[in-house]
Amino acid sequence: MTELSPSDPAGPAAKDRPWVMRTYAGHSTAAASNALYRANLAKGQTGLSVAFDLPTQTGYDPDSPLARGEVGKVGVPVPHLGEMRRLFDDIPLTAMNTSMTINATAMWLLAMYQVAAEEQNPDLDPAEVAAQLAGTTQNDIIKEYLSRGTYVFPPEHSLRLTGDMIAYTVHQIPRWNPINICSYHLQEAGATPAQELAYALCTAIAVLDQVKESGQVDEADFEQVVGRISFFVNAGVRFVEETCKMRAFVELWDEITRERYDVQDPKMRRFRYGVQVNSLGLTEVQPENNVQRIVLEMLGVTLSKNARARAVQLPAWNEALGLPRPWDQQWSLRMQQVLAFESDLLEYDDIFDGSTVIEAKVAELVAGARAEMDRVQALGGAIAAVESGYMKQELVSAHAARRGRIESGEEVVVGVNRYESTEPSPLTADLDAAIMAPDPEAERSALRSVEEWKAQRDDAAVESALARLARDAKTTANLMAATLDAARAGATTGEWAGTLREVFGEFRAPTGVSGAVGVAESGAELAAVRERVRATGAELSGNQGGRLRLLVGKPGLDGHSNGAEQVAVRARDAGFEVIYQGIRLTPEQIVAAAVAEDVHCVGLSILSGSHMELVPSVLEGLAEAGSGDLPVIVGGIIPDSDARRLRELGVAAVYTPKDFGLTEIMGGIVDVIRRANDLD
């Protein structure tokens, strides 16, 4: 009897090529990040995924007041071409596949990347160098208004930059993916699978329509534009549903590109995506459970051959605690390698084909996504749905519903709301050693770098290049040429973005809080807190019926507003009058709002690691304004040692991801207000 192979009954099985394996990394300085990249490549990583710090992502130089405390915290600072050179020193860019998580400043970072590659290859014509570059710029600005918050310019101008980049790369860097339509952060902001599908695909439609309407790409080349569109998705722990979601993406994208854009070549209609599995779903309590969560999430985007990711990057087990160490990142890389090289996954055709269960779930998700897409398109498309606040409001409401299910126990999170008893973990026996501390010298190093860079460059050339950028921005010219000129002349990240801010203006996205649907009115715990809020407000107003006022503030450049929004919604449901002005506020603005609104408590949300710089600034500002007795609470990813120090400085309470009960937090805020006013 002849033995049948898994994928070919007539001969030996041929393994598929594994996906590109990446680790999302970058911190402190370009030199330190370069050493990390080279070490990861030596361990078998097959592509780079660069994390940039928040000033770089939002178009500020390290010497900007808004950059204080943020430099080198959640990624690497790249304020000028010299740092881009250092970042990729001894890494041949023409032989590398590099993903850059960058959006508002994507055009600028791509220009510096291209120029750095040209400098690595002085014997080649710049056009030859560009033709060899391969990689991806995330460059999905629409989701920044909805979830991640690193937008800079108003939507229509941001979409123009995206369209210009796509047109440029199709002609000049044909192996480059100029955009990742990014549903990753939509899921972290609360999106259901149907919403994630719908909002990502509506974004893709908006981008493709922009390119088509700009007239920069001939009809004959438009298929190439569609073929270079890639997606960046999230994968949660419900891996069967996530598998079905990816198959739904494949089906819907094929339909849209065929019917709306008349793309005939099936290869150009292929749904191409990379994935980072869910980081915000990782837990601070029993963090060892995060390992199996990450593995299950990886399976959701690799099991189905016909919907398999082309690139995968995994978070580390301890990301809810702080910055992962190189060993933690290595562990995540090894998870991918075991699946790809030890298991038999790559030896089979799609193992779900013919499954009635999978087909039914895919059909359900497709129907739900189509219905939500119709609602967005009826509003005028993705940009209109951003500006009206519709999509943001829907995400905040969906997130509130999920939080409610976790708090009620309907949705189980092991170690958090069930099976909470645990043995002491050797992984977290020394919490301060279980994460990597940011380099305190990073900000000073970046400041010196910018100062030295400006001292040695030709200022006249920079001024001329930026003047051209401003002129072109006032026309319909493709801005990539002027941006490349500015990079070659030696302009900085802040100067490039500042020049365009002068022309385009800035934008503050809707918060989605005011119209969001919160938790149900019923519930004994919330009802009890609501009564305490009412009674305390009455006591402080002399029984005049005054309400407790809570200011929720997001200082610094951290745009991850999901937690702040959920606190604001639950506080509103608990009876507080909530003042929430959105992201990217200076400590001075927060202090001014607290004084002007005469609030009873200030709540600060910081997830970027800049709490030790920004929180003291708020405390000092309140003291100078004569409000030093106003209680301040802080929430974020805050190590224990930092939490102790913040309390010593006068912070009334510190909340971290382990404090998942929002109603319980509301009760804690009432306690803080009562203690501050000597009511107990």
C-alpha positions in Angstrom: 0.0 0.0 0.0 1.3 3.4 -0.9 1.5 6.0 1.9 -0.3 9.2 1.0 1.4 12.5 1.8 -0.5 15.2 3.6 -0.9 17.6 0.6 -0.2 15.6 -2.5 -1.4 12.0 -2.8 1.0 11.4 -5.7 4.2 12.4 -4.1 6.1 13.9 -1.2 4.7 16.9 0.7 6.2 20.2 -0.2 6.2 22.6 2.7 5.0 26.2 2.2 7.4 29.0 2.9 6.9 30.4 6.3 5.7 33.9 6.9 8.1 36.8 7.6 8.9 36.7 11.2 9.3 40.0 13.0 9.6 41.5 16.4 8.2 45.0 17.0 11.2 46.8 18.5 12.9 50.2 19.0 13.8 52.1 22.1 16.1 54.7 23.7 18.5 55.6 20.9 19.1 54.7 17.3 22.4 53.0 18.2 20.8 50.9 20.9 17.9 49.9 18.6 20.4 49.0 15.8 22.2 46.7 18.2 18.9 45.0 19.1 17.9 44.6 15.4 21.2 43.0 14.5 20.9 40.6 17.5 17.3 39.7 16.5 18.3 39.0 12.9 21.1 36.8 14.1 18.5 34.8 16.1 16.5 34.0 12.9 14.2 37.0 12.6 13.5 37.5 8.9 12.3 41.1 8.8 12.5 44.2 10.8 9.5 46.0 12.4 10.5 49.5 13.7 8.8 51.1 16.6 9.3 54.9 16.6 8.9 57.1 19.7 5.9 59.4 20.0 7.7 62.7 19.1 8.8 61.1 15.8 5.3 59.7 15.1 3.6 63.1 15.8 6.2 65.3 14.1 8.1 66.9 17.0 11.8 67.2 17.6 13.2 66.1 21.0 13.6 69.8 22.0 9.9 70.5 21.6 8.1 71.2 24.9 5.5 68.5 23.9 8.3 65.9 23.6 9.3 66.2 27.2 9.4 62.8 28.9 8.4 61.0 25.7 11.7 60.7 23.9 12.8 57.1 23.3 10.0 55.7 25.5 7.8 53.6 23.2 10.2 53.5 20.3 13.3 55.0 18.8 13.7 58.7 18.2 14.6 59.6 14.6 14.6 63.4 14.4 16.9 63.6 11.3 18.8 61.7 8.6 21.8 61.1 10.8 19.8 59.0 13.2 18.2 57.1 10.4 21.8 56.2 9.3 22.6 55.0 12.8 19.4 53.0 13.1 20.3 50.9 10.1 24.1 50.9 10.4 25.6 47.6 9.0 22.1 46.5 7.9 21.9 46.5 4.1 18.6 48.1 3.3 18.4 46.8 -0.3 18.4 43.3 1.1 16.0 43.9 4.0 12.2 43.8 4.4 11.4 46.6 6.8 8.1 47.4 8.3 7.8 50.9 9.9 4.9 51.7 12.2 4.5 55.3 11.2 1.4 57.2 10.0 1.2 61.0 10.1 4.9 61.3 9.3 5.1 58.3 7.1 6.2 60.2 4.0 9.0 61.8 5.9 10.3 58.6 7.4 10.2 56.8 4.0 12.1 59.7 2.5 14.9 59.4 5.1 14.9 55.6 4.7 15.3 55.9 1.0 18.1 58.5 1.3 19.9 56.3 3.9 19.7 53.4 1.4 21.1 55.6 -1.3 24.0 56.5 0.9 24.7 52.8 1.6 24.9 52.2 -2.2 26.9 55.2 -3.6 27.8 53.3 -6.8 24.2 52.8 -7.8 21.8 55.3 -9.3 19.2 56.4 -6.8 16.4 55.0 -8.9 18.1 51.6 -8.9 18.3 51.7 -5.1 14.7 52.7 -4.8 13.7 49.8 -7.0 15.3 47.3 -4.7 13.7 48.5 -1.4 11.1 46.2 0.1 9.0 46.8 3.1 5.9 48.6 4.5 4.9 51.9 5.9 1.8 51.6 8.0 0.5 55.0 6.9 -3.2 54.4 7.8 -4.1 57.8 9.2 -7.9 57.2 9.4 -7.5 54.7 12.3 -5.3 57.2 14.1 -8.4 59.4 14.5 -10.3 56.5 15.9 -7.9 54.7 18.1 -4.2 55.3 18.4 -4.1 59.1 18.3 -0.9 59.8 16.4 -2.5 62.0 13.8 -1.3 65.5 13.0 -3.2 67.2 10.2 -6.9 67.3 9.3 -8.3 64.2 7.6 -8.4 65.5 4.0 -4.8 66.7 4.1 -3.6 63.5 5.7 -5.4 61.5 3.0 -3.6 63.6 0.4 -0.2 62.7 1.9 -1.2 59.0 1.9 -2.3 59.2 -1.8 0.9 61.0 -2.8 3.0 58.3 -1.2 1.1 55.5 -2.9 1.4 57.1 -6.3 5.1 57.7 -5.7 5.9 54.2 -4.6 4.0 52.5 -7.3 6.2 54.3 -9.8 9.5 54.5 -8.0 9.6 51.8 -5.2 7.4 49.0 -6.8 8.3 46.4 -4.1 7.2 48.7 -1.3 3.8 48.5 0.5 3.0 52.2 0.9 0.1 51.5 3.3 -1.1 49.0 5.9 -4.8 49.4 6.2 -4.7 48.9 9.9 -7.5 47.2 11.8 -5.2 46.3 14.7 -5.9 49.3 16.8 -9.6 49.2 16.0 -9.9 45.9 17.8 -7.9 47.3 20.8 -10.3 50.3 20.8 -13.3 47.9 21.2 -14.2 46.9 17.6 -16.3 43.7 17.2 -15.0 41.5 14.4 -17.7 42.9 12.0 -16.7 46.5 12.9 -13.1 45.7 12.4 -13.8 44.3 9.0 -16.1 47.1 8.0 -14.0 50.1 9.2 -10.8 48.7 7.7 -12.4 48.1 4.4 -14.1 51.5 4.3 -10.7 53.0 5.0 -9.2 51.0 2.0 -12.0 52.3 -0.2 -11.3 55.9 0.9 -7.6 55.5 0.2 -8.1 53.9 -3.3 -10.7 56.5 -4.2 -8.3 59.3 -3.2 -5.5 57.8 -5.4 -7.9 57.4 -8.4 -9.3 60.9 -8.1 -5.9 62.5 -7.8 -5.1 61.5 -11.4 -1.5 60.6 -10.4 -1.8 57.0 -11.6 -2.9 55.9 -15.1 -5.9 53.6 -15.4 -3.5 50.9 -16.7 -1.4 51.1 -13.6 -4.3 51.2 -11.1 -4.3 47.5 -10.7 -0.7 47.8 -9.4 -2.0 50.3 -6.8 -4.6 47.8 -5.6 -2.0 45.0 -5.6 0.3 47.0 -3.3 -2.4 47.7 -0.7 -1.7 45.6 2.4 -3.4 45.3 5.7 -2.3 45.1 9.3 -4.7 43.2 11.6 -5.2 42.2 15.2 -5.8 38.6 16.4 -7.6 38.0 19.7 -7.7 34.9 21.8 -10.9 33.6 20.2 -8.9 32.0 17.5 -11.7 30.2 15.7 -13.6 33.5 15.3 -10.3 35.2 14.3 -9.7 32.5 11.6 -13.1 33.2 10.3 -12.5 36.9 10.4 -9.5 36.5 8.2 -11.3 34.4 5.7 -14.1 37.0 5.6 -11.4 39.7 4.9 -10.2 37.6 1.9 -13.7 37.2 0.6 -14.8 40.8 1.0 -11.5 42.3 -0.4 -11.8 40.1 -3.5 -15.3 41.3 -4.0 -14.5 45.0 -3.5 -11.5 45.0 -5.8 -13.3 43.1 -8.5 -16.6 44.9 -8.4 -15.8 48.4 -7.3 -12.4 48.8 -9.0 -12.6 46.2 -11.9 -9.4 44.5 -11.0 -9.1 41.5 -13.3 -5.8 39.9 -12.2 -6.5 37.6 -9.2 -3.0 38.2 -7.9 -3.8 41.9 -7.6 -6.9 41.1 -5.7 -5.1 39.0 -3.1 -5.7 40.0 0.5 -2.1 40.6 1.8 -1.7 41.2 5.5 0.7 41.2 8.4 -0.3 40.8 12.0 0.5 41.8 15.5 -1.5 39.8 18.0 -3.4 41.5 20.7 -1.2 43.4 23.2 -3.8 45.2 25.2 -5.5 41.8 25.9 -2.5 40.7 27.9 -2.8 40.8 31.7 -0.7 42.2 34.4 -2.0 39.6 36.9 -0.7 36.1 36.3 1.3 37.4 33.3 2.6 33.8 32.6 -0.9 33.2 31.1 0.0 35.6 28.4 2.2 33.0 26.7 -0.7 30.7 25.9 -2.8 33.7 24.9 -0.1 34.8 22.4 0.1 31.2 20.9 -3.7 31.0 20.5 -3.8 34.4 18.8 -1.0 33.4 16.5 -2.9 30.3 15.4 -5.9 32.4 14.3 -3.8 34.0 11.6 -1.7 31.0 10.5 -3.9 27.9 10.6 -5.9 28.7 7.4 -3.6 28.5 4.4 -5.9 30.6 2.2 -6.0 33.4 4.7 -2.6 33.1 6.3 -0.6 36.2 7.3 2.4 37.1 5.3 4.2 38.5 8.3 3.7 38.0 12.0 5.0 39.8 15.0 4.2 38.8 18.5 4.2 40.8 21.8 6.1 39.6 24.8 4.5 38.0 27.8 5.3 40.9 30.1 4.1 43.9 27.9 1.4 44.6 30.5 4.1 45.2 33.0 6.4 47.4 31.0 9.1 47.4 28.3 10.1 43.8 27.3 13.7 42.8 27.5 15.6 41.2 24.6 15.1 37.8 26.1 11.4 38.3 26.3 11.3 39.2 22.6 13.4 36.2 21.8 10.8 34.0 23.5 8.1 35.4 21.2 10.3 34.8 18.2 10.8 31.2 19.2 7.1 30.7 19.4 6.8 31.5 15.7 9.8 29.3 14.9 8.4 26.3 16.7 5.1 26.6 14.9 6.7 27.1 11.5 9.6 24.6 11.7 8.6 21.9 14.3 4.9 21.5 13.6 3.4 20.1 10.3 1.2 23.2 9.7 3.0 24.2 6.5 2.7 20.7 4.9 -1.1 20.9 4.3 -3.6 22.7 2.1 -6.2 24.7 3.9 -7.5 22.5 6.7 -10.8 24.5 7.0 -12.0 24.1 3.4 -15.4 22.3 3.5 -16.1 23.0 7.2 -19.8 23.9 7.6 -19.0 25.5 10.9 -16.3 27.8 9.5 -18.4 28.6 6.4 -21.4 29.6 8.6 -19.3 31.9 10.8 -17.6 33.5 7.8 -21.0 34.2 6.2 -22.2 35.7 9.5 -19.2 38.0 9.7 -19.4 39.0 6.0 -23.1 39.9 6.4 -22.4 42.0 9.5 -19.5 43.8 7.9 -21.5 44.6 4.8 -24.3 46.1 6.8 -21.8 48.3 8.8 -20.0 49.3 5.6 -23.3 50.4 4.2 -23.9 52.6 7.2 -20.5 54.2 6.9 -20.8 54.7 3.1 -24.3 56.3 3.6 -22.6 58.9 5.8 -20.3 59.8 3.0 -17.5 57.3 3.6 -14.7 56.8 6.2 -13.6 60.4 6.4 -17.1 61.7 6.9 -17.7 59.0 9.5 -14.5 60.2 11.3 -15.5 63.8 11.3 -19.0 63.2 12.4 -17.8 61.0 15.3 -19.9 58.1 14.2 -17.2 55.4 14.1 -15.4 56.6 17.2 -18.7 56.6 19.2 -19.5 53.1 18.0 -16.0 51.9 19.0 -16.3 53.4 22.5 -19.7 51.9 23.0 -18.5 48.4 21.9 -15.5 48.7 24.2 -17.8 49.7 27.1 -20.0 46.7 26.4 -17.0 44.3 26.5 -15.7 45.9 29.7 -19.1 45.3 31.2 -19.1 41.7 30.2 -15.7 41.2 31.8 -16.7 42.9 35.0 -19.9 40.9 35.3 -18.0 37.7 34.7 -19.9 36.9 31.5 -16.6 37.1 29.6 -13.9 35.1 31.4 -10.3 36.3 31.7 -8.3 33.7 33.5 -6.5 35.0 36.5 -8.5 38.3 36.4 -12.1 37.5 37.0 -11.9 33.8 37.5 -9.2 31.4 38.8 -7.5 34.2 40.7 -5.7 32.1 43.2 -2.1 31.6 42.2 1.3 30.3 43.2 4.1 32.9 43.4 5.6 33.2 39.9 9.4 33.0 39.5 9.0 35.2 36.4 7.8 38.1 38.5 9.6 37.5 41.8 11.5 40.7 41.1 9.1 42.9 39.2 11.7 45.7 38.6 14.0 43.1 36.9 11.2 41.5 34.9 11.1 44.5 32.5 13.6 46.7 30.8 13.9 50.2 32.2 14.0 53.0 29.6 17.4 54.6 29.3 17.3 57.9 31.3 20.0 59.3 29.0 17.9 58.8 25.8 16.3 62.2 25.9 19.6 64.0 26.6 21.3 62.0 23.9 18.5 63.0 21.4 18.8 66.7 22.4 22.5 66.6 21.8 22.0 64.9 18.5 19.6 67.5 17.2 21.9 70.3 18.4 25.0 68.8 16.7 23.0 68.0 13.5 21.8 71.6 13.1 25.3 73.0 13.8 26.9 71.0 10.9 24.2 71.3 8.2 23.7 74.0 5.5 20.9 76.1 6.9 20.3 77.9 3.6 19.8 74.6 1.9 17.3 73.5 4.6 15.4 76.8 4.4 15.2 76.5 0.6 13.9 72.9 0.8 11.3 73.7 3.4 10.2 76.7 1.4 9.6 74.4 -1.6 7.7 72.0 0.6 5.4 74.8 1.7 4.9 76.0 -1.8 4.1 72.5 -3.1 1.7 71.9 -0.2 -0.4 74.8 -1.4 -0.8 73.2 -4.9 -1.7 69.7 -6.0 1.9 68.6 -6.6 3.0 65.3 -5.2 4.8 66.1 -2.0 7.3 63.2 -2.0 9.8 65.1 -4.2 9.9 68.1 -1.9 10.1 65.8 1.1 13.1 64.0 -0.4 14.7 67.3 -1.0 14.2 68.3 2.7 15.7 65.0 3.9 18.7 65.3 1.7 19.2 69.0 2.8 19.2 67.9 6.5 15.8 69.1 7.7 14.5 67.6 11.0 11.3 65.7 11.6 9.8 68.7 13.5 10.7 71.1 10.8 9.1 68.9 8.1 5.9 68.5 10.1 5.9 72.1 11.3 6.1 73.4 7.7 3.0 71.3 6.8 1.2 72.4 10.0 1.6 76.0 8.9 -0.2 75.1 5.6 -2.6 72.4 6.6 -3.4 73.3 10.2 -4.0 70.8 12.9 -7.0 68.7 14.0 -8.6 67.4 17.2 -10.6 64.2 16.6 -14.0 63.6 18.3 -13.6 61.7 21.6 -16.7 59.6 21.1 -17.5 59.8 24.9 -20.5 62.0 24.9 -22.7 59.8 22.7 -21.3 56.5 23.7 -23.6 53.9 25.3 -22.3 52.8 28.7 -23.3 50.1 31.1 -27.0 49.4 31.9 -28.7 51.5 34.5 -29.4 48.4 36.6 -26.8 46.8 38.9 -26.4 47.0 42.6 -22.7 47.9 42.6 -23.1 50.8 40.2 -26.3 52.0 41.9 -24.4 52.1 45.2 -21.6 54.1 43.8 -24.0 56.4 42.0 -25.7 57.1 45.4 -22.3 57.8 47.0 -21.4 60.2 44.2 -24.7 62.0 44.6 -24.4 62.2 48.4 -20.8 63.4 48.4 -21.6 66.1 45.8 -24.5 67.3 48.0 -22.2 67.4 51.1 -19.6 69.4 49.3 -22.2 71.9 47.9 -24.0 72.3 51.2 -26.9 70.1 50.1 -27.5 72.3 47.1 -27.5 69.3 44.7 -24.0 69.9 43.3 -22.4 67.2 41.3 -18.9 65.8 41.7 -16.7 66.9 38.8 -13.9 64.7 37.5 -11.3 65.8 35.0 -9.9 63.0 32.9 -6.6 64.1 31.3 -4.2 62.7 28.8 -0.9 64.6 29.2 1.9 64.2 26.7 1.9 62.6 23.3 0.3 59.3 24.3 -2.7 58.8 22.0 -3.9 55.4 23.4 -7.1 56.9 24.8 -9.1 53.7 25.2 -8.6 53.5 29.0 -9.3 57.2 29.5 -12.5 57.0 27.4 -13.8 54.0 29.3 -13.1 55.8 32.6 -14.9 58.9 31.3 -17.9 56.8 30.2 -18.2 54.9 33.5 -17.7 58.0 35.5 -20.6 59.6 33.6 -22.7 56.6 34.2 -21.8 56.7 37.9 -23.1 60.3 38.2 -19.9 62.4 37.9 -19.8 65.4 35.7 -16.9 64.5 33.4 -14.5 66.9 31.8 -12.6 65.1 29.1 -10.9 67.1 26.3 -9.1 64.3 24.5 -5.5 63.5 23.9 -2.2 65.3 23.7 -2.5 68.0 26.4 0.4 69.7 28.2 0.5 69.6 32.0 -0.2 73.3 31.9 -3.4 72.8 29.9 -4.6 70.2 32.3 -3.9 72.4 35.3 -5.7 75.3 33.7 -8.8 73.1 32.9 -8.8 71.7 36.5 -8.8 75.2 38.0 -11.3 76.7 35.5 -13.8 73.8 35.9 -13.3 73.7 39.7 -13.1 69.9 39.6 -13.0 67.7 42.7 -10.4 65.2 41.3 -7.9 65.0 38.4 -7.4 61.6 36.7 -4.4 61.2 34.5 -4.0 58.4 31.9 -0.5 57.7 30.6 0.5 54.5 28.8 3.7 55.7 27.2 6.0 55.4 30.2 6.3 59.1 30.7 4.5 59.2 34.0 7.5 60.1 36.1 8.1 63.2 34.1 4.5 64.4 33.4 2.7 63.6 36.6 5.1 65.7 38.8 4.6 68.5 36.3 0.8 68.4 36.9 1.3 68.3 40.7 3.7 71.2 40.6 1.3 73.2 38.4 -1.6 72.6 40.7 0.4 73.7 43.7 1.5 76.9 41.9 -2.1 77.6 41.0 -3.2 77.3 44.6 -4.8 73.9 44.1 -2.2 71.7 45.7 -4.9 70.0 47.8 -6.8 68.8 44.8 -6.5 65.0 44.6 -4.8 63.5 41.6 -5.1 59.8 40.5 -3.0 58.1 37.8 -3.7 55.1 35.5 -1.4 53.4 33.1 1.3 50.8 32.7 3.3 51.8 35.8 5.9 49.5 37.5 5.5 49.0 41.3 8.6 51.1 42.1 7.2 54.0 40.1 3.8 53.7 41.7 5.4 53.9 45.1 7.3 57.0 44.1 4.2 58.7 42.7 2.4 58.1 45.9 5.3 59.7 47.8 5.0 62.7 45.6 1.4 63.1 46.6 -0.6 61.1 44.0 -3.8 59.8 45.8 -4.1 56.5 43.9 -2.4 54.6 41.2 -4.3 52.2 38.9 -2.7 49.7 36.5 -4.1 47.0 34.1 -4.8 44.7 37.1 -7.5 47.1 38.3 -10.0 46.1 35.6 -13.2 46.9 37.6 -14.2 50.3 36.5 -17.2 50.6 38.9 -14.8 49.7 41.8 -12.4 52.4 40.5 -15.3 54.9 40.6 -15.9 54.0 44.3 -12.2 54.5 44.9 -12.4 58.0 43.3 -15.2 58.9 45.7 -13.0 57.7 48.6 -10.2 59.9 47.4 -12.5 62.9 47.2 -13.9 62.4 50.6 -10.5 62.0 52.2 -9.2 65.1 50.5 -12.2 67.1 51.9 -12.2 65.5 55.4 -15.6 64.0 54.9 -14.8 60.7 56.6 
